[in-house]
């Protein structure tokens, strides 16, 4: 049994609730433990994962958040930099599933977040578990 940290950028409560529920369900179904922490926004997710990894308490991580395009360039920065940060940590050997939704509108986010539809939270948890298995295989 592994222990995963779900790091959520809690900006859209109703969407995050669904993403976290999907991630927790996938981890529980696989027999793993999960803990959840909240950060202010998607840009803080990679930093929180890096800090948590220093504790050596967690085997893997699930990044959860929702970034919806607005009227400014801010969307591109948040979407790109949060993904870049998560990918950099993954390339350093951390098992991270990226469940940060980057969408045009709330309707798209709802379909992707809902465990009964696209279940991107559950998919992110499954990705983290797959990377953990690969890391253990090649350790």
TINU-549689 format. One record per residue: residue number from 1; x, y, z of N, C-alpha, C in turn. Coordinates in nm, 4 decimals. Atoms other than C-alpha are relative to their C-alpha. Layout:
! residues N
[NUM; [X; Y; Z]; [X; Y; Z]; [X; Y; Z]]
...
***
This chain:
! residues 139
[1; [0.0843; -0.1179; 0.0000]; [0.0000; 0.0000; 0.0000]; [0.0889; 0.1242; 0.0000]]
[2; [-0.0747; -0.1252; 0.0112]; [0.1328; 0.3404; -0.1005]; [-0.0825; 0.1139; 0.0589]]
[3; [0.0677; -0.1193; -0.0516]; [0.0505; 0.6834; 0.0369]; [0.0190; 0.1135; -0.1003]]
[4; [-0.0006; -0.1074; 0.0979]; [-0.0423; 0.9616; -0.2030]; [-0.0481; 0.1301; 0.0637]]
[5; [0.0445; -0.1328; -0.0411]; [-0.0775; 1.3330; -0.1450]; [-0.0731; 0.0628; -0.1172]]
[6; [0.0781; -0.0736; 0.0992]; [-0.3535; 1.5064; -0.3377]; [0.0172; 0.1479; 0.0337]]
[7; [-0.0224; -0.1434; -0.0198]; [-0.2572; 1.8722; -0.3787]; [-0.1001; 0.0729; -0.0884]]
[8; [0.1044; -0.0674; 0.0766]; [-0.5542; 2.0817; -0.4793]; [0.0104; 0.1509; 0.0119]]
[9; [0.0132; -0.1450; 0.0047]; [-0.5740; 2.4432; -0.5865]; [-0.1491; 0.0276; 0.0073]]
[10; [0.1437; -0.0092; -0.0250]; [-0.9127; 2.5167; -0.4370]; [-0.0521; 0.1374; -0.0400]]
[11; [0.0527; -0.1266; 0.0494]; [-1.0529; 2.7932; -0.6520]; [-0.1466; -0.0146; -0.0385]]
[12; [0.1383; 0.0299; 0.0371]; [-1.3733; 2.6388; -0.7897]; [-0.0446; -0.1188; 0.0852]]
[13; [0.0309; 0.1034; -0.0990]; [-1.5090; 2.4450; -0.4914]; [-0.0765; -0.1186; -0.0587]]
[14; [0.0848; 0.1087; 0.0500]; [-1.7787; 2.2448; -0.6716]; [0.0740; -0.0889; -0.1001]]
[15; [-0.0771; 0.0785; 0.0965]; [-1.5389; 2.1351; -0.9465]; [0.1108; -0.0780; 0.0712]]
[16; [-0.1057; 0.0675; -0.0755]; [-1.2574; 2.0553; -0.7054]; [-0.0554; -0.1171; 0.0809]]
[17; [0.0604; 0.1098; -0.0761]; [-1.4911; 1.8453; -0.4913]; [-0.0100; -0.1254; -0.0856]]
[18; [0.0139; 0.1148; 0.0899]; [-1.5556; 1.6227; -0.7925]; [0.1360; -0.0581; -0.0371]]
[19; [-0.1333; 0.0483; 0.0361]; [-1.1899; 1.6020; -0.8957]; [0.0637; -0.0777; 0.1153]]
[20; [-0.0576; 0.0665; -0.1177]; [-1.0775; 1.5129; -0.5430]; [-0.0725; -0.1320; 0.0266]]
[21; [0.0767; 0.1237; -0.0217]; [-1.3586; 1.2577; -0.5079]; [0.0442; -0.1084; -0.0979]]
[22; [-0.0450; 0.0967; 0.0997]; [-1.2500; 1.0892; -0.8309]; [0.1379; -0.0542; 0.0318]]
[23; [-0.1363; 0.0426; -0.0342]; [-0.8852; 1.0813; -0.7231]; [-0.0014; -0.0916; 0.1218]]
[24; [0.0075; 0.0831; -0.1211]; [-0.9676; 0.9461; -0.3768]; [-0.0572; -0.1380; -0.0299]]
[25; [0.0643; 0.1278; 0.0320]; [-1.1940; 0.6766; -0.5202]; [0.0961; -0.0920; -0.0743]]
[26; [-0.0944; 0.0830; 0.0759]; [-0.9280; 0.5561; -0.7650]; [0.1105; -0.0535; 0.0901]]
[27; [-0.1063; 0.0439; -0.0913]; [-0.6613; 0.5439; -0.4946]; [-0.0519; -0.1039; 0.0988]]
[28; [0.0590; 0.0941; -0.0950]; [-0.8914; 0.3684; -0.2475]; [-0.0255; -0.1350; -0.0665]]
[29; [0.0288; 0.1236; 0.0731]; [-0.9980; 0.1137; -0.5086]; [0.1274; -0.0832; -0.0203]]
[30; [-0.1286; 0.0693; 0.0195]; [-0.6298; 0.0300; -0.5633]; [0.0654; -0.0377; 0.1327]]
[31; [-0.0520; 0.0376; -0.1306]; [-0.5765; -0.0088; -0.1886]; [0.1028; 0.0957; 0.0580]]
[32; [-0.0967; -0.0986; -0.0471]; [-0.3758; 0.3081; -0.1319]; [-0.0633; 0.1011; 0.0945]]
[33; [0.0435; -0.1071; -0.0895]; [-0.3982; 0.5837; 0.1275]; [0.0149; 0.1335; -0.0718]]
[34; [-0.0080; -0.1335; 0.0593]; [-0.4570; 0.9479; 0.0393]; [-0.0191; 0.1060; 0.1077]]
[35; [0.0144; -0.1196; -0.0833]; [-0.4162; 1.2793; 0.2148]; [-0.0190; 0.1171; -0.0955]]
[36; [0.0271; -0.1161; 0.0851]; [-0.5371; 1.6129; 0.0771]; [0.0508; 0.1255; 0.0678]]
[37; [-0.0351; -0.1341; -0.0463]; [-0.3808; 1.9560; 0.1139]; [-0.0496; 0.0995; -0.1040]]
[38; [0.0505; -0.1049; 0.0875]; [-0.5021; 2.2825; -0.0336]; [0.1013; 0.1127; -0.0113]]
[39; [-0.0855; -0.1150; 0.0261]; [-0.2973; 2.5588; -0.1933]; [-0.0847; 0.1076; -0.0679]]
[40; [0.0823; -0.1093; 0.0536]; [-0.4166; 2.9012; -0.3146]; [-0.0353; -0.0124; -0.1481]]
[41; [0.0265; 0.0059; 0.1429]; [-0.3848; 2.8377; -0.6879]; [0.0868; -0.1034; -0.0680]]
[42; [-0.0718; 0.1024; 0.0759]; [-0.2498; 2.6130; -0.9615]; [0.1502; 0.0255; -0.0040]]
[43; [-0.1433; -0.0302; 0.0026]; [0.0852; 2.7934; -0.9654]; [0.0721; -0.0504; 0.1247]]
[44; [-0.0619; 0.0464; -0.1246]; [0.1470; 2.6808; -0.6079]; [0.0081; -0.1526; 0.0106]]
[45; [0.0016; 0.1462; -0.0086]; [0.0871; 2.3107; -0.6761]; [0.1403; -0.0612; -0.0111]]
[46; [-0.1329; 0.0620; 0.0074]; [0.4399; 2.2225; -0.7957]; [0.0864; 0.0288; 0.1231]]
[47; [-0.0772; -0.0333; -0.1185]; [0.5988; 2.4054; -0.5039]; [-0.0430; -0.0796; 0.1212]]
[48; [0.0515; 0.0783; -0.1130]; [0.3743; 2.2306; -0.2540]; [0.0431; -0.1458; -0.0111]]
[49; [-0.0443; 0.1381; 0.0194]; [0.4605; 1.8928; -0.4053]; [0.1480; -0.0121; 0.0330]]
[50; [-0.1443; 0.0028; -0.0277]; [0.8326; 1.9715; -0.3914]; [0.0264; 0.0070; 0.1502]]
[51; [-0.0178; -0.0115; -0.1452]; [0.8044; 2.0752; -0.0258]; [-0.0436; -0.1287; 0.0711]]
[52; [0.0503; 0.1220; -0.0631]; [0.5965; 1.7706; 0.0683]; [0.0939; -0.1174; -0.0258]]
[53; [-0.0878; 0.1115; 0.0326]; [0.8402; 1.5393; -0.1065]; [0.1235; -0.0034; 0.0903]]
[54; [-0.1145; -0.0053; -0.0912]; [1.1160; 1.6548; 0.1289]; [-0.0265; -0.0802; 0.1272]]
[55; [0.0352; 0.0751; -0.1204]; [0.9274; 1.4810; 0.4094]; [0.0194; -0.1506; -0.0174]]
[56; [-0.0095; 0.1426; 0.0329]; [0.9638; 1.1431; 0.2348]; [-0.1165; -0.0802; 0.0569]]
[57; [0.1188; 0.0636; -0.0560]; [0.6163; 1.0670; 0.3701]; [-0.0901; -0.0591; -0.1084]]
[58; [0.0924; 0.0380; 0.1069]; [0.4496; 1.0200; 0.0315]; [0.0725; -0.0743; -0.1115]]
[59; [-0.0542; 0.0769; 0.1115]; [0.5040; 0.7749; -0.2508]; [-0.0332; 0.0638; -0.1340]]
[60; [0.0420; -0.0635; 0.1239]; [0.3215; 0.9785; -0.5133]; [-0.0935; 0.1151; 0.0277]]
[61; [0.0768; -0.1237; -0.0123]; [0.1183; 1.2886; -0.5794]; [-0.1036; 0.0102; -0.1107]]
[62; [0.1032; -0.0300; 0.0987]; [-0.1981; 1.3967; -0.7565]; [-0.0249; 0.1501; 0.0052]]
[63; [0.0210; -0.1441; 0.0117]; [-0.2220; 1.7575; -0.8757]; [-0.1427; 0.0242; -0.0485]]
[64; [0.1406; -0.0258; 0.0319]; [-0.5812; 1.8864; -0.8810]; [-0.0248; 0.1509; -0.0033]]
[65; [0.0361; -0.1407; 0.0100]; [-0.7074; 2.2227; -0.9981]; [-0.0782; 0.0251; -0.1277]]
[66; [0.0756; -0.0394; 0.1184]; [-0.9144; 2.4077; -1.2546]; [0.0429; 0.1403; -0.0391]]
[67; [-0.0367; -0.1303; 0.0550]; [-0.7924; 2.6924; -1.4736]; [-0.0920; 0.0248; -0.1189]]
[68; [0.0960; -0.0330; 0.1056]; [-1.0652; 2.8519; -1.6848]; [0.0459; 0.1283; -0.0698]]
[69; [-0.0441; -0.1160; 0.0781]; [-0.9734; 3.0906; -1.9662]; [-0.0851; 0.1220; 0.0356]]
[70; [0.0689; -0.1256; -0.0272]; [-1.0608; 3.4482; -1.8853]; [0.0271; 0.0987; -0.1120]]
[71; [-0.0165; -0.1042; 0.1007]; [-1.0250; 3.7779; -2.0648]; [0.1445; 0.0472; -0.0138]]
[72; [-0.1383; -0.0483; 0.0032]; [-0.6534; 3.8227; -1.9981]; [0.0964; -0.1137; -0.0312]]
[73; [-0.1072; 0.0951; 0.0294]; [-0.3237; 3.6488; -2.0729]; [0.0324; -0.0883; 0.1196]]
[74; [-0.0286; 0.0734; -0.1231]; [-0.3170; 3.5175; -1.7147]; [-0.0248; -0.1503; -0.0147]]
[75; [0.0323; 0.1414; 0.0223]; [-0.4758; 3.1880; -1.8263]; [0.1210; -0.0750; -0.0553]]
[76; [-0.1134; 0.0666; 0.0629]; [-0.1780; 3.1029; -2.0488]; [0.1158; -0.0179; 0.0977]]
[77; [-0.1092; 0.0085; -0.0972]; [0.0719; 3.1773; -1.7728]; [-0.0292; -0.1090; 0.1028]]
[78; [0.0343; 0.0976; -0.1040]; [-0.1106; 2.9741; -1.5070]; [-0.0040; -0.1411; -0.0574]]
[79; [0.0101; 0.1330; 0.0605]; [-0.1883; 2.6821; -1.7387]; [0.1387; -0.0531; -0.0364]]
[80; [-0.1310; 0.0446; 0.0452]; [0.1604; 2.6662; -1.8870]; [0.0997; -0.0219; 0.1124]]
[81; [-0.0999; 0.0092; -0.1068]; [0.3662; 2.7279; -1.5761]; [-0.0334; -0.1079; 0.1031]]
[82; [0.0333; 0.1074; -0.0935]; [0.1721; 2.4915; -1.3514]; [0.0329; -0.1346; -0.0639]]
[83; [-0.0330; 0.1247; 0.0698]; [0.2078; 2.2164; -1.6135]; [0.1511; -0.0182; -0.0085]]
[84; [-0.1457; 0.0079; 0.0084]; [0.5767; 2.2965; -1.6573]; [0.0598; -0.0420; 0.1335]]
[85; [-0.0503; 0.0347; -0.1320]; [0.6360; 2.2779; -1.2832]; [-0.0266; -0.1445; 0.0369]]
[86; [0.0334; 0.1404; -0.0278]; [0.4570; 1.9460; -1.2477]; [0.0880; -0.0915; -0.0850]]
[87; [-0.0823; 0.0834; 0.0887]; [0.6448; 1.8056; -1.5479]; [0.1457; -0.0023; 0.0446]]
[88; [-0.1386; -0.0040; -0.0475]; [0.9817; 1.9197; -1.4104]; [0.0191; -0.0941; 0.1181]]
[89; [-0.0087; 0.0903; -0.1154]; [0.9148; 1.7346; -1.0854]; [-0.0121; -0.1462; -0.0426]]
[90; [0.0154; 0.1352; 0.0511]; [0.8019; 1.4279; -1.2765]; [0.1298; -0.0466; -0.0656]]
[91; [-0.1265; 0.0351; 0.0646]; [1.1225; 1.4344; -1.4808]; [0.1106; -0.0230; 0.1032]]
[92; [-0.0951; 0.0232; -0.1091]; [1.3109; 1.4442; -1.1504]; [-0.0276; -0.1316; 0.0727]]
[93; [0.0262; 0.1310; -0.0566]; [1.1530; 1.1094; -1.0624]; [-0.1198; -0.0100; 0.0917]]
[94; [0.1188; 0.0076; -0.0838]; [0.8407; 1.2012; -0.8670]; [-0.1156; -0.0595; -0.0796]]
[95; [0.1182; 0.0601; 0.0616]; [0.5253; 1.0020; -0.9407]; [-0.1170; 0.0956; 0.0193]]
[96; [0.1045; -0.1023; -0.0085]; [0.2725; 1.2757; -1.0171]; [-0.1001; -0.0198; -0.1124]]
[97; [0.1063; -0.0019; 0.0983]; [-0.0610; 1.2557; -1.1929]; [-0.0527; 0.1423; -0.0092]]
[98; [0.0416; -0.1389; 0.0188]; [-0.1590; 1.5913; -1.3411]; [-0.1488; 0.0071; -0.0313]]
[99; [0.1430; -0.0169; 0.0168]; [-0.5287; 1.6583; -1.2899]; [-0.0399; 0.1469; 0.0036]]
[100; [0.0324; -0.1427; 0.0080]; [-0.5114; 2.0346; -1.3418]; [-0.0711; 0.0231; -0.1324]]
[101; [0.0779; -0.0245; 0.1209]; [-0.7891; 2.1100; -1.5879]; [0.0301; 0.1386; -0.0540]]
[102; [-0.0159; -0.1300; 0.0658]; [-0.7211; 2.3887; -1.8368]; [-0.1043; 0.0046; -0.1109]]
[103; [0.1180; 0.0041; 0.0866]; [-1.0474; 2.4669; -2.0098]; [-0.0434; 0.1398; -0.0418]]
[104; [0.0526; -0.1265; 0.0518]; [-1.2295; 2.7358; -2.2019]; [-0.1133; 0.0561; 0.0856]]
[105; [0.1165; -0.0467; -0.0741]; [-1.5366; 2.7477; -1.9787]; [-0.0376; -0.1007; 0.1083]]
[106; [0.0402; 0.0855; -0.1112]; [-1.7068; 2.6003; -1.6743]; [-0.0701; -0.1268; -0.0462]]
[107; [0.0693; 0.1190; 0.0505]; [-1.9201; 2.3618; -1.8800]; [0.1009; -0.1088; -0.0365]]
[108; [-0.1046; 0.0978; 0.0320]; [-1.6047; 2.1918; -2.0139]; [0.0602; -0.0575; 0.1276]]
[109; [-0.0588; 0.0454; -0.1267]; [-1.4626; 2.1745; -1.6614]; [-0.0935; -0.0975; 0.0698]]
[110; [0.0977; 0.0856; -0.0675]; [-1.7816; 2.0182; -1.5256]; [0.0017; -0.1418; -0.0564]]
[111; [-0.0024; 0.1321; 0.0641]; [-1.7757; 1.7323; -1.7776]; [0.1280; -0.0746; 0.0373]]
[112; [-0.1283; 0.0639; -0.0288]; [-1.4072; 1.6649; -1.7093]; [0.0162; -0.0342; 0.1483]]
[113; [-0.0154; 0.0215; -0.1441]; [-1.4324; 1.6892; -1.3296]; [-0.0926; -0.1088; 0.0540]]
[114; [0.1021; 0.0912; -0.0501]; [-1.7425; 1.4757; -1.2826]; [0.0467; -0.1459; -0.0085]]
[115; [-0.0405; 0.1414; 0.0029]; [-1.6482; 1.1181; -1.1789]; [-0.0910; -0.0880; -0.0850]]
[116; [0.0929; 0.0776; 0.0814]; [-1.9560; 0.9946; -1.3664]; [0.0174; 0.0276; -0.1497]]
[117; [-0.0222; -0.0313; 0.1411]; [-1.8330; 1.1530; -1.6902]; [0.1464; -0.0281; -0.0365]]
[118; [-0.1396; 0.0231; 0.0418]; [-1.4643; 1.2032; -1.7797]; [0.0935; -0.0350; 0.1153]]
[119; [-0.0744; 0.0392; -0.1203]; [-1.3326; 1.1620; -1.4221]; [0.1502; 0.0291; -0.0087]]
[120; [-0.1419; -0.0360; 0.0130]; [-1.0062; 1.3507; -1.4735]; [0.0745; -0.0083; 0.1331]]
[121; [-0.0642; 0.0205; -0.1295]; [-0.9360; 1.3348; -1.0982]; [0.0416; -0.1448; 0.0171]]
[122; [-0.0310; 0.1426; -0.0055]; [-0.9519; 0.9575; -1.1112]; [0.1099; -0.0368; -0.0977]]
[123; [-0.1046; 0.0268; 0.0989]; [-0.7410; 0.9515; -1.4272]; [0.1362; 0.0496; 0.0491]]
[124; [-0.1265; -0.0522; -0.0523]; [-0.4762; 1.1692; -1.2600]; [0.0557; -0.0924; 0.1077]]
[125; [-0.0442; 0.0939; -0.1032]; [-0.4632; 0.9317; -0.9640]; [0.0548; -0.1276; -0.0635]]
[126; [-0.0476; 0.1198; 0.0696]; [-0.4266; 0.6354; -1.2003]; [0.1350; 0.0257; -0.0671]]
[127; [-0.1292; -0.0346; 0.0605]; [-0.1427; 0.8152; -1.3803]; [0.1093; 0.0008; 0.1063]]
[128; [-0.0983; -0.0023; -0.1088]; [0.0356; 0.8741; -1.0485]; [0.0351; -0.1420; 0.0426]]
[129; [-0.0259; 0.1390; -0.0374]; [-0.0040; 0.5066; -0.9589]; [0.0844; -0.0706; -0.1060]]
[130; [-0.0770; 0.0619; 0.1082]; [0.1307; 0.4020; -1.3004]; [0.1456; 0.0452; 0.0046]]
[131; [-0.1371; -0.0498; -0.0095]; [0.4363; 0.6244; -1.2607]; [0.0712; -0.0576; 0.1217]]
[132; [-0.0601; 0.0613; -0.1181]; [0.4955; 0.4906; -0.9107]; [0.0418; -0.1442; -0.0299]]
[133; [-0.0335; 0.1376; 0.0366]; [0.4870; 0.1364; -1.0470]; [0.1235; -0.0049; -0.0893]]
[134; [-0.1188; -0.0057; 0.0862]; [0.7401; 0.2307; -1.3156]; [0.1244; 0.0357; 0.0802]]
[135; [-0.1137; -0.0385; -0.0831]; [0.9644; 0.3999; -1.0622]; [0.0491; -0.1184; 0.0817]]
[136; [-0.0375; 0.1177; -0.0789]; [0.9577; 0.0877; -0.8449]; [0.0616; -0.1081; -0.0874]]
[137; [-0.0542; 0.1001; 0.0926]; [1.0234; -0.1340; -1.1456]; [0.1455; 0.0313; -0.0368]]
[138; [-0.1333; -0.0385; 0.0476]; [1.3311; 0.0622; -1.2512]; [0.0919; 0.0491; 0.1108]]
[139; [-0.0831; -0.0466; -0.1126]; [1.4636; 0.1458; -0.9018]; [0.1223; -0.0884; 0.0169]]
***
